[in-house]
Amino acid sequence: MAGSTSARAGALLPERGGSPNADRIAALYTVVLVLAALVFAAVVLALIYALWRYGERRNPTPSQSHGNTRLEIAWTAAATALILFLAVFSLTKLAAIDDPDPAAASPAAVAAGVAPSGRGTALHIRVVGRQYVWAYYYPGGTYSYGEMVAPVGVTVRLHIVSLDVAHSWWIPKLGGKFDAIPGYINHTWFRLERPGIYRGQCAELCGRNHANMLAQVRGVSPADYVAWLTQQKRSLLVAGEAIATAHATAPITTSP
Ligand SMILES: [Cu+2]
């Protein structure tokens, strides 16, 4: 499709820079990747050293060894320390990735009436997946298809559902994937730091047109969000009236 870019994870690291939860996922991933790379390099170097030092040429009569207490204690302690660090680091990050950002809405957002002042307040948007489009329901009953419009500086809590099969909500820059499963409501959140277009797509094979089930979040200022909401409500009313008029004035035909 011309002009449509599907969501891509970064080449080496997850995308970041859209929302705090995505940044924390990227930080967690980076730390684990770097530690794993260091351990891998150390093991490979030790292996190469052993091949060189204890090969037939340098060590024609194989030397016998019966354990090395200091070495064994050292690698056991190092591995334990590494695992403990990874466990504590992951668990602290996971909580912050999972829990909606408790920061208060920005003054601009409070002024625009998007969210009340005070910590822990949020804007709630329902995300509805169906073959093959995402719909969004905003406070007050306004809705949109394909693109969600969201204000910056506010924690946005998403309530994700599906009307038919399993889908998965995924905007890489705004956090992890969240399944949309019929009969369940899944929750996630994001908090936009700056305006922009955040692209994504359904991340669960959901049928023939799964690849076209794109998703997009457009981040705008709180004032622009309120203006858009008003305009969208009006457009939906006009469209509804046009449909009602078309039904009311359609010629009546009787079946033969
Ligand atoms: Cu889907």
Residues whose N, C-alpha, C, O or C-beta is under 5 A from the ligand:
A	BS01	CU	A166 H167 S168 C202 E204 C206 M213
